[in-house]
Amino acid sequence: QVQLVESGGGLVQPGGSLRLSCAASGWIYNIMAWYRQAPGKQRELIASITTAGRADYTDSVKGRFTISRDNLKNTWDLQMTDMRPEDTAVYYCNARYGEKYYWGQGTQVTVSS
């Protein structure tokens, strides 16, 4: 059974940094990604990365967040810098293999002074 395990969520001050990590069992996934969902809003794709290392970001996080993956370990990280209150959300790691999608449990990230 495929399981995704997240770590790294918590409270951070505006302008600070936080690193999220996700580890998955099983095979190498086609796409690894991070989503977030703020209260009252839809879940939003914020970063994704292919097996070849091509990364894409939503405009609101470009230049601040960096996604990376280790294909040998089936892990992927989201390094968040210059964090803002609007980054407050539940963050979910996601992995795609073919047409199947796997999700982490979600981890709370709160940006507040």
C-alpha positions as CSV (number, residue, x, y, z in Angstrom):
1,Q,0.0,0.0,0.0
2,V,1.3,3.4,-1.0
3,Q,1.7,5.9,1.9
4,L,2.9,9.5,1.8
5,V,4.4,10.9,5.0
6,E,4.7,14.6,5.5
7,S,6.8,16.5,7.9
8,G,8.0,20.1,8.6
9,G,4.8,22.1,9.2
10,G,4.4,24.6,12.0
11,L,4.4,28.2,12.9
12,V,6.7,30.7,11.3
13,Q,7.0,34.5,11.4
14,P,6.5,36.7,8.3
15,G,9.7,36.8,6.3
16,G,10.8,33.5,7.8
17,S,11.5,30.1,6.2
18,L,10.1,26.6,6.5
19,R,10.9,23.4,4.8
20,L,8.3,20.7,4.2
21,S,9.2,17.1,3.3
22,C,7.3,14.2,1.9
23,A,8.4,10.5,1.7
24,A,6.5,7.9,-0.2
25,S,6.7,4.2,-0.4
26,G,6.6,2.2,-3.7
27,W,7.6,3.1,-7.2
28,I,9.0,6.3,-8.8
29,Y,6.2,8.7,-9.4
30,N,5.7,10.6,-12.6
31,I,5.0,13.9,-10.9
32,M,5.5,15.0,-7.3
33,A,3.7,18.1,-6.1
34,W,2.7,20.3,-3.3
35,Y,-0.8,21.7,-2.8
36,R,-2.3,24.0,-0.2
37,Q,-5.8,24.9,1.0
38,A,-6.6,28.0,3.0
39,P,-9.8,28.2,5.1
40,G,-12.8,28.7,2.8
41,K,-10.8,28.3,-0.3
42,Q,-10.2,25.5,-2.9
43,R,-7.1,23.3,-2.8
44,E,-4.5,25.0,-4.9
45,L,-1.5,23.4,-6.8
46,I,1.5,25.5,-5.9
47,A,4.5,23.5,-7.1
48,S,5.2,20.4,-9.1
49,I,8.2,18.6,-10.4
50,T,8.7,15.9,-13.0
51,T,11.1,12.9,-12.9
52,A,13.4,14.9,-15.1
53,G,13.5,17.7,-12.6
54,R,11.4,20.3,-14.4
55,A,9.6,22.4,-11.9
56,D,6.5,24.6,-12.2
57,Y,5.1,27.1,-9.7
58,T,2.0,29.2,-9.2
59,D,2.7,32.9,-9.6
60,S,2.2,33.7,-5.9
61,V,5.1,31.6,-4.8
62,K,7.6,32.0,-7.7
63,G,11.0,33.2,-6.4
64,R,10.1,32.3,-2.8
65,F,9.4,28.6,-2.9
66,T,11.5,25.8,-4.3
67,I,10.5,22.2,-4.9
68,S,13.0,19.4,-5.2
69,R,12.9,15.6,-5.5
70,D,15.2,12.7,-4.9
71,N,14.1,9.9,-7.3
72,L,16.3,7.3,-5.5
73,K,14.6,7.9,-2.1
74,N,11.1,8.8,-3.4
75,T,11.2,12.0,-1.4
76,W,10.4,15.6,-2.3
77,D,10.7,18.8,-0.4
78,L,9.3,22.3,-0.5
79,Q,11.6,25.0,0.7
80,M,9.6,28.1,1.6
81,T,11.3,31.4,2.1
82,D,10.1,35.0,2.6
83,M,6.8,33.6,3.9
84,R,3.7,35.8,4.1
85,P,0.5,35.6,6.2
86,E,-1.3,34.6,3.0
87,D,0.8,31.5,2.9
88,T,-1.1,30.2,5.9
89,A,-2.9,27.0,4.8
90,V,-2.9,23.3,5.1
91,Y,-0.2,21.9,2.9
92,Y,-0.6,18.5,1.1
93,C,2.0,16.5,-0.7
94,N,0.8,14.7,-3.8
95,A,2.3,12.1,-6.1
96,R,1.0,10.9,-9.5
97,Y,1.7,7.6,-11.1
98,G,-0.1,7.2,-14.4
99,E,-3.7,8.2,-13.7
100,K,-3.5,7.4,-10.0
101,Y,-3.0,10.1,-7.4
102,Y,-1.8,9.8,-3.8
103,W,-2.1,12.3,-1.0
104,G,-0.5,13.0,2.3
105,Q,-2.6,13.7,5.4
106,G,-1.9,17.5,5.2
107,T,0.2,19.6,7.6
108,Q,-0.7,23.0,9.0
109,V,1.5,26.0,8.1
110,T,0.8,29.2,9.9
111,V,2.6,32.5,9.2
112,S,2.0,35.0,11.9
113,S,3.9,37.5,14.0
